[in-house]
Amino acid sequence: MSARPRRSGVAAVLLALAMALVPFRPAAADPNPVTPGDFRGFGFDQCLAPTQRAMDKWLNHSPFLSVGIYISGDSRACRSQPNLTPAWISTQLRRGWVLLPITLGPQASCSDRFPRYGNDPVIDDRPGPGDGFPYARRQGRAEAVKAVDAAKALGIVPRSTLWYDLEGFDHTLRRCRESALAFLSAWTTKLHDLKYVSGVYSSAGSGIKMLDDVRVERPGAYTLPDMIWIARWDGVANTSTSYIRSDGWLPGGRVKQYLGGHDETWGGVTINIDRNYLDLGRGGHAPPEQHCGGVDLDLARYPALREPSDGYTPTANKVRALQCLLTERGLYAGKLSGNYNPATIEAVQAWQESRGFAVSTTWSVANWVGILSQGASYAQKIGSAGPHVRRVQRALNAADPTLRRAVDGIFTRTTAKDVRAYQRRVGLGDSGIVNKRTWERMRAGRS
């Protein structure tokens, strides 16, 4: 029997009442990350936000890690977005997708394709007093407010980039051009007021050329967007085009849509898309990591470790890395001594048993591959950066001691090449994407 004194009936009632008066506060969820942030890699855009099943299939099988989504604007073709919810946004960001939120509102007054529905206004090209185009500016500010409201409702946080889609038009017509510039200038200024970053999508030969000409020939006349998204269907996956100067919005301020609408099938799911290449912010960038107060886990080789014996002593930095990994998994509480001692062996055996490996006093190469890759199965591919990429790179170095690649947390073409070689060795298709099946092989210690 417990020795704790029982509460009286009155005390219990009073405690229950007190607890009922305490407001319930659910644990705060981690905020969504800024998007797109620092990214260099491939993307696609499609008017209707795909289903979650389609996004998951494409994450695991396609080369893309960025997706353009239409969140607002009366002239967008997909006014109805049944899949686009706050949960959809947070899920994609959590799984590693980079999002490009797009608005397609009022279009250039000389466009022959708009208004699309009859009740969607075009940019007002009346010059107004002093040729200031105040009506276009008013529209630009209003569209920025609508875009920010839509972004916030979806959980797209401040400092993210919101993109205005200005479809092609004849930029040689003065009133059409200047009113479009006034509109985009006001869009950018208002987004800055609301703590968002401004991006503009347009065709290389009209809207983008117009912006670049103003940048060079009339500096200060209009507020220019922070980033540009160039529509130039030349089939070349870079951010260059002969329509604008080579120094504009560089480094880190360009996207290029290099292939127009076409069907692609990945993981058995077909979507009609445009292809994009992105080079934004610092491009491939991974923040530094620290483990166990400064223990180095990024080793060139991960050899097997065993008990000390005549003529053999495990290398201290390798043992210290293992002790740190076991500490982070709650299995080792001793000093990070670098000594392969009984306490370390006990933790080794506990980890081996918990992960389905043969229990032994020896820490094998397979064990290294398994523990280094242990964690979530989020797909990693060209464009990925961060701790999950470091897990991949460490596991690859352990699986193939001839690699000795730098562990920098950036998934480059070289990383993809190493992944393909690993996939071939363990009997998987060589996609170069670390998807669920590849993670499973790594966590099983396959090499």
Secondary structure as a PSIPRED ss2 file (coil, helix, strand):
# PSIPRED VFORMAT (PSIPRED V4.0)

   1 M C   1.000  0.000  0.000
   2 S C   1.000  0.000  0.000
   3 A C   1.000  0.000  0.000
   4 R C   1.000  0.000  0.000
   5 P C   1.000  0.000  0.000
   6 R C   1.000  0.000  0.000
   7 R C   1.000  0.000  0.000
   8 S C   1.000  0.000  0.000
   9 G H   0.000  1.000  0.000
  10 V H   0.000  1.000  0.000
  11 A H   0.000  1.000  0.000
  12 A H   0.000  1.000  0.000
  13 V H   0.000  1.000  0.000
  14 L H   0.000  1.000  0.000
  15 L H   0.000  1.000  0.000
  16 A H   0.000  1.000  0.000
  17 L H   0.000  1.000  0.000
  18 A H   0.000  1.000  0.000
  19 M H   0.000  1.000  0.000
  20 A H   0.000  1.000  0.000
  21 L H   0.000  1.000  0.000
  22 V C   1.000  0.000  0.000
  23 P C   1.000  0.000  0.000
  24 F C   1.000  0.000  0.000
  25 R C   1.000  0.000  0.000
  26 P C   1.000  0.000  0.000
  27 A C   1.000  0.000  0.000
  28 A C   1.000  0.000  0.000
  29 A C   1.000  0.000  0.000
  30 D C   1.000  0.000  0.000
  31 P C   1.000  0.000  0.000
  32 N C   1.000  0.000  0.000
  33 P C   1.000  0.000  0.000
  34 V C   1.000  0.000  0.000
  35 T C   1.000  0.000  0.000
  36 P C   1.000  0.000  0.000
  37 G C   1.000  0.000  0.000
  38 D C   1.000  0.000  0.000
  39 F E   0.000  0.000  1.000
  40 R E   0.000  0.000  1.000
  41 G E   0.000  0.000  1.000
  42 F E   0.000  0.000  1.000
  43 G E   0.000  0.000  1.000
  44 F E   0.000  0.000  1.000
  45 D E   0.000  0.000  1.000
  46 Q C   1.000  0.000  0.000
  47 C C   1.000  0.000  0.000
  48 L C   1.000  0.000  0.000
  49 A C   1.000  0.000  0.000
  50 P C   1.000  0.000  0.000
  51 T C   1.000  0.000  0.000
  52 Q H   0.000  1.000  0.000
  53 R H   0.000  1.000  0.000
  54 A H   0.000  1.000  0.000
  55 M H   0.000  1.000  0.000
  56 D H   0.000  1.000  0.000
  57 K H   0.000  1.000  0.000
  58 W H   0.000  1.000  0.000
  59 L H   0.000  1.000  0.000
  60 N H   0.000  1.000  0.000
  61 H H   0.000  1.000  0.000
  62 S C   1.000  0.000  0.000
  63 P C   1.000  0.000  0.000
  64 F C   1.000  0.000  0.000
  65 L C   1.000  0.000  0.000
  66 S E   0.000  0.000  1.000
  67 V E   0.000  0.000  1.000
  68 G E   0.000  0.000  1.000
  69 I E   0.000  0.000  1.000
  70 Y E   0.000  0.000  1.000
  71 I E   0.000  0.000  1.000
  72 S E   0.000  0.000  1.000
  73 G C   1.000  0.000  0.000
  74 D C   1.000  0.000  0.000
  75 S C   1.000  0.000  0.000
  76 R C   1.000  0.000  0.000
  77 A C   1.000  0.000  0.000
  78 C C   1.000  0.000  0.000
  79 R C   1.000  0.000  0.000
  80 S C   1.000  0.000  0.000
  81 Q C   1.000  0.000  0.000
  82 P C   1.000  0.000  0.000
  83 N C   1.000  0.000  0.000
  84 L C   1.000  0.000  0.000
  85 T C   1.000  0.000  0.000
  86 P H   0.000  1.000  0.000
  87 A H   0.000  1.000  0.000
  88 W H   0.000  1.000  0.000
  89 I H   0.000  1.000  0.000
  90 S H   0.000  1.000  0.000
  91 T H   0.000  1.000  0.000
  92 Q H   0.000  1.000  0.000
  93 L H   0.000  1.000  0.000
  94 R H   0.000  1.000  0.000
  95 R H   0.000  1.000  0.000
  96 G C   1.000  0.000  0.000
  97 W C   1.000  0.000  0.000
  98 V E   0.000  0.000  1.000
  99 L E   0.000  0.000  1.000
 100 L E   0.000  0.000  1.000
 101 P E   0.000  0.000  1.000
 102 I E   0.000  0.000  1.000
 103 T E   0.000  0.000  1.000
 104 L C   1.000  0.000  0.000
 105 G C   1.000  0.000  0.000
 106 P C   1.000  0.000  0.000
 107 Q C   1.000  0.000  0.000
 108 A C   1.000  0.000  0.000
 109 S C   1.000  0.000  0.000
 110 C C   1.000  0.000  0.000
 111 S C   1.000  0.000  0.000
 112 D C   1.000  0.000  0.000
 113 R C   1.000  0.000  0.000
 114 F C   1.000  0.000  0.000
 115 P C   1.000  0.000  0.000
 116 R C   1.000  0.000  0.000
 117 Y C   1.000  0.000  0.000
 118 G C   1.000  0.000  0.000
 119 N C   1.000  0.000  0.000
 120 D C   1.000  0.000  0.000
 121 P C   1.000  0.000  0.000
 122 V C   1.000  0.000  0.000
 123 I C   1.000  0.000  0.000
 124 D C   1.000  0.000  0.000
 125 D C   1.000  0.000  0.000
 126 R C   1.000  0.000  0.000
 127 P C   1.000  0.000  0.000
 128 G C   1.000  0.000  0.000
 129 P H   0.000  1.000  0.000
 130 G H   0.000  1.000  0.000
 131 D H   0.000  1.000  0.000
 132 G C   1.000  0.000  0.000
 133 F C   1.000  0.000  0.000
 134 P H   0.000  1.000  0.000
 135 Y H   0.000  1.000  0.000
 136 A H   0.000  1.000  0.000
 137 R H   0.000  1.000  0.000
 138 R H   0.000  1.000  0.000
 139 Q H   0.000  1.000  0.000
 140 G H   0.000  1.000  0.000
 141 R H   0.000  1.000  0.000
 142 A H   0.000  1.000  0.000
 143 E H   0.000  1.000  0.000
 144 A H   0.000  1.000  0.000
 145 V H   0.000  1.000  0.000
 146 K H   0.000  1.000  0.000
 147 A H   0.000  1.000  0.000
 148 V H   0.000  1.000  0.000
 149 D H   0.000  1.000  0.000
 150 A H   0.000  1.000  0.000
 151 A H   0.000  1.000  0.000
 152 K H   0.000  1.000  0.000
 153 A H   0.000  1.000  0.000
 154 L H   0.000  1.000  0.000
 155 G C   1.000  0.000  0.000
 156 I C   1.000  0.000  0.000
 157 V C   1.000  0.000  0.000
 158 P C   1.000  0.000  0.000
 159 R C   1.000  0.000  0.000
 160 S C   1.000  0.000  0.000
 161 T E   0.000  0.000  1.000
 162 L E   0.000  0.000  1.000
 163 W E   0.000  0.000  1.000
 164 Y E   0.000  0.000  1.000
 165 D E   0.000  0.000  1.000
 166 L E   0.000  0.000  1.000
 167 E C   1.000  0.000  0.000
 168 G C   1.000  0.000  0.000
 169 F C   1.000  0.000  0.000
 170 D C   1.000  0.000  0.000
 171 H C   1.000  0.000  0.000
 172 T C   1.000  0.000  0.000
 173 L C   1.000  0.000  0.000
 174 R H   0.000  1.000  0.000
 175 R H   0.000  1.000  0.000
 176 C H   0.000  1.000  0.000
 177 R H   0.000  1.000  0.000
 178 E H   0.000  1.000  0.000
 179 S H   0.000  1.000  0.000
 180 A H   0.000  1.000  0.000
 181 L H   0.000  1.000  0.000
 182 A H   0.000  1.000  0.000
 183 F H   0.000  1.000  0.000
 184 L H   0.000  1.000  0.000
 185 S H   0.000  1.000  0.000
 186 A H   0.000  1.000  0.000
 187 W H   0.000  1.000  0.000
 188 T H   0.000  1.000  0.000
 189 T H   0.000  1.000  0.000
 190 K H   0.000  1.000  0.000
 191 L H   0.000  1.000  0.000
 192 H H   0.000  1.000  0.000
 193 D H   0.000  1.000  0.000
 194 L C   1.000  0.000  0.000
 195 K C   1.000  0.000  0.000
 196 Y C   1.000  0.000  0.000
 197 V E   0.000  0.000  1.000
 198 S E   0.000  0.000  1.000
 199 G E   0.000  0.000  1.000
 200 V E   0.000  0.000  1.000
 201 Y E   0.000  0.000  1.000
 202 S E   0.000  0.000  1.000
 203 S E   0.000  0.000  1.000
 204 A H   0.000  1.000  0.000
 205 G H   0.000  1.000  0.000
 206 S H   0.000  1.000  0.000
 207 G H   0.000  1.000  0.000
 208 I H   0.000  1.000  0.000
 209 K H   0.000  1.000  0.000
 210 M H   0.000  1.000  0.000
 211 L H   0.000  1.000  0.000
 212 D H   0.000  1.000  0.000
 213 D H   0.000  1.000  0.000
 214 V H   0.000  1.000  0.000
 215 R H   0.000  1.000  0.000
 216 V H   0.000  1.000  0.000
 217 E H   0.000  1.000  0.000
 218 R C   1.000  0.000  0.000
 219 P C   1.000  0.000  0.000
 220 G C   1.000  0.000  0.000
 221 A C   1.000  0.000  0.000
 222 Y C   1.000  0.000  0.000
 223 T C   1.000  0.000  0.000
 224 L C   1.000  0.000  0.000
 225 P C   1.000  0.000  0.000
 226 D C   1.000  0.000  0.000
 227 M E   0.000  0.000  1.000
 228 I E   0.000  0.000  1.000
 229 W E   0.000  0.000  1.000
 230 I E   0.000  0.000  1.000
 231 A E   0.000  0.000  1.000
 232 R C   1.000  0.000  0.000
 233 W C   1.000  0.000  0.000
 234 D C   1.000  0.000  0.000
 235 G C   1.000  0.000  0.000
 236 V C   1.000  0.000  0.000
 237 A C   1.000  0.000  0.000
 238 N C   1.000  0.000  0.000
 239 T C   1.000  0.000  0.000
 240 S C   1.000  0.000  0.000
 241 T C   1.000  0.000  0.000
 242 S C   1.000  0.000  0.000
 243 Y C   1.000  0.000  0.000
 244 I C   1.000  0.000  0.000
 245 R C   1.000  0.000  0.000
 246 S C   1.000  0.000  0.000
 247 D C   1.000  0.000  0.000
 248 G C   1.000  0.000  0.000
 249 W C   1.000  0.000  0.000
 250 L C   1.000  0.000  0.000
 251 P C   1.000  0.000  0.000
 252 G C   1.000  0.000  0.000
 253 G E   0.000  0.000  1.000
 254 R E   0.000  0.000  1.000
 255 V E   0.000  0.000  1.000
 256 K E   0.000  0.000  1.000
 257 Q E   0.000  0.000  1.000
 258 Y E   0.000  0.000  1.000
 259 L E   0.000  0.000  1.000
 260 G E   0.000  0.000  1.000
 261 G E   0.000  0.000  1.000
 262 H E   0.000  0.000  1.000
 263 D E   0.000  0.000  1.000
 264 E E   0.000  0.000  1.000
 265 T E   0.000  0.000  1.000
 266 W E   0.000  0.000  1.000
 267 G C   1.000  0.000  0.000
 268 G C   1.000  0.000  0.000
 269 V E   0.000  0.000  1.000
 270 T E   0.000  0.000  1.000
 271 I E   0.000  0.000  1.000
 272 N E   0.000  0.000  1.000
 273 I E   0.000  0.000  1.000
 274 D E   0.000  0.000  1.000
 275 R E   0.000  0.000  1.000
 276 N E   0.000  0.000  1.000
 277 Y E   0.000  0.000  1.000
 278 L E   0.000  0.000  1.000
 279 D E   0.000  0.000  1.000
 280 L E   0.000  0.000  1.000
 281 G C   1.000  0.000  0.000
 282 R C   1.000  0.000  0.000
 283 G C   1.000  0.000  0.000
 284 G C   1.000  0.000  0.000
 285 H C   1.000  0.000  0.000
 286 A C   1.000  0.000  0.000
 287 P C   1.000  0.000  0.000
 288 P C   1.000  0.000  0.000
 289 E C   1.000  0.000  0.000
 290 Q C   1.000  0.000  0.000
 291 H C   1.000  0.000  0.000
 292 C C   1.000  0.000  0.000
 293 G C   1.000  0.000  0.000
 294 G C   1.000  0.000  0.000
 295 V C   1.000  0.000  0.000
 296 D C   1.000  0.000  0.000
 297 L C   1.000  0.000  0.000
 298 D C   1.000  0.000  0.000
 299 L C   1.000  0.000  0.000
 300 A C   1.000  0.000  0.000
 301 R C   1.000  0.000  0.000
 302 Y C   1.000  0.000  0.000
 303 P C   1.000  0.000  0.000
 304 A C   1.000  0.000  0.000
 305 L E   0.000  0.000  1.000
 306 R C   1.000  0.000  0.000
 307 E C   1.000  0.000  0.000
 308 P C   1.000  0.000  0.000
 309 S E   0.000  0.000  1.000
 310 D C   1.000  0.000  0.000
 311 G C   1.000  0.000  0.000
 312 Y E   0.000  0.000  1.000
 313 T C   1.000  0.000  0.000
 314 P C   1.000  0.000  0.000
 315 T C   1.000  0.000  0.000
 316 A H   0.000  1.000  0.000
 317 N H   0.000  1.000  0.000
 318 K H   0.000  1.000  0.000
 319 V H   0.000  1.000  0.000
 320 R H   0.000  1.000  0.000
 321 A H   0.000  1.000  0.000
 322 L H   0.000  1.000  0.000
 323 Q H   0.000  1.000  0.000
 324 C H   0.000  1.000  0.000
 325 L H   0.000  1.000  0.000
 326 L H   0.000  1.000  0.000
 327 T H   0.000  1.000  0.000
 328 E H   0.000  1.000  0.000
 329 R C   1.000  0.000  0.000
 330 G C   1.000  0.000  0.000
 331 L C   1.000  0.000  0.000
 332 Y C   1.000  0.000  0.000
 333 A C   1.000  0.000  0.000
 334 G C   1.000  0.000  0.000
 335 K C   1.000  0.000  0.000
 336 L C   1.000  0.000  0.000
 337 S C   1.000  0.000  0.000
 338 G C   1.000  0.000  0.000
 339 N C   1.000  0.000  0.000
 340 Y C   1.000  0.000  0.000
 341 N C   1.000  0.000  0.000
 342 P H   0.000  1.000  0.000
 343 A H   0.000  1.000  0.000
 344 T H   0.000  1.000  0.000
 345 I H   0.000  1.000  0.000
 346 E H   0.000  1.000  0.000
 347 A H   0.000  1.000  0.000
 348 V H   0.000  1.000  0.000
 349 Q H   0.000  1.000  0.000
 350 A H   0.000  1.000  0.000
 351 W H   0.000  1.000  0.000
 352 Q H   0.000  1.000  0.000
 353 E H   0.000  1.000  0.000
 354 S H   0.000  1.000  0.000
 355 R C   1.000  0.000  0.000
 356 G C   1.000  0.000  0.000
 357 F C   1.000  0.000  0.000
 358 A C   1.000  0.000  0.000
 359 V C   1.000  0.000  0.000
 360 S C   1.000  0.000  0.000
 361 T C   1.000  0.000  0.000
 362 T C   1.000  0.000  0.000
 363 W E   0.000  0.000  1.000
 364 S C   1.000  0.000  0.000
 365 V H   0.000  1.000  0.000
 366 A H   0.000  1.000  0.000
 367 N H   0.000  1.000  0.000
 368 W H   0.000  1.000  0.000
 369 V H   0.000  1.000  0.000
 370 G H   0.000  1.000  0.000
 371 I H   0.000  1.000  0.000
 372 L H   0.000  1.000  0.000
 373 S C   1.000  0.000  0.000
 374 Q C   1.000  0.000  0.000
 375 G C   1.000  0.000  0.000
 376 A C   1.000  0.000  0.000
 377 S C   1.000  0.000  0.000
 378 Y C   1.000  0.000  0.000
 379 A C   1.000  0.000  0.000
 380 Q E   0.000  0.000  1.000
 381 K C   1.000  0.000  0.000
 382 I C   1.000  0.000  0.000
 383 G C   1.000  0.000  0.000
 384 S C   1.000  0.000  0.000
 385 A E   0.000  0.000  1.000
 386 G C   1.000  0.000  0.000
 387 P H   0.000  1.000  0.000
 388 H H   0.000  1.000  0.000
 389 V H   0.000  1.000  0.000
 390 R H   0.000  1.000  0.000
 391 R H   0.000  1.000  0.000
 392 V H   0.000  1.000  0.000
 393 Q H   0.000  1.000  0.000
 394 R H   0.000  1.000  0.000
 395 A H   0.000  1.000  0.000
 396 L H   0.000  1.000  0.000
 397 N H   0.000  1.000  0.000
 398 A H   0.000  1.000  0.000
 399 A H   0.000  1.000  0.000
 400 D C   1.000  0.000  0.000
 401 P C   1.000  0.000  0.000
 402 T C   1.000  0.000  0.000
 403 L C   1.000  0.000  0.000
 404 R C   1.000  0.000  0.000
 405 R C   1.000  0.000  0.000
 406 A C   1.000  0.000  0.000
 407 V C   1.000  0.000  0.000
 408 D C   1.000  0.000  0.000
 409 G C   1.000  0.000  0.000
 410 I E   0.000  0.000  1.000
 411 F C   1.000  0.000  0.000
 412 T C   1.000  0.000  0.000
 413 R H   0.000  1.000  0.000
 414 T H   0.000  1.000  0.000
 415 T H   0.000  1.000  0.000
 416 A H   0.000  1.000  0.000
 417 K H   0.000  1.000  0.000
 418 D H   0.000  1.000  0.000
 419 V H   0.000  1.000  0.000
 420 R H   0.000  1.000  0.000
 421 A H   0.000  1.000  0.000
 422 Y H   0.000  1.000  0.000
 423 Q H   0.000  1.000  0.000
 424 R H   0.000  1.000  0.000
 425 R H   0.000  1.000  0.000
 426 V C   1.000  0.000  0.000
 427 G C   1.000  0.000  0.000
 428 L C   1.000  0.000  0.000
 429 G C   1.000  0.000  0.000
 430 D C   1.000  0.000  0.000
 431 S C   1.000  0.000  0.000
 432 G C   1.000  0.000  0.000
 433 I C   1.000  0.000  0.000
 434 V E   0.000  0.000  1.000
 435 N C   1.000  0.000  0.000
 436 K H   0.000  1.000  0.000
 437 R H   0.000  1.000  0.000
 438 T H   0.000  1.000  0.000
 439 W H   0.000  1.000  0.000
 440 E H   0.000  1.000  0.000
 441 R H   0.000  1.000  0.000
 442 M H   0.000  1.000  0.000
 443 R H   0.000  1.000  0.000
 444 A C   1.000  0.000  0.000
 445 G C   1.000  0.000  0.000
 446 R C   1.000  0.000  0.000
 447 S C   1.000  0.000  0.000
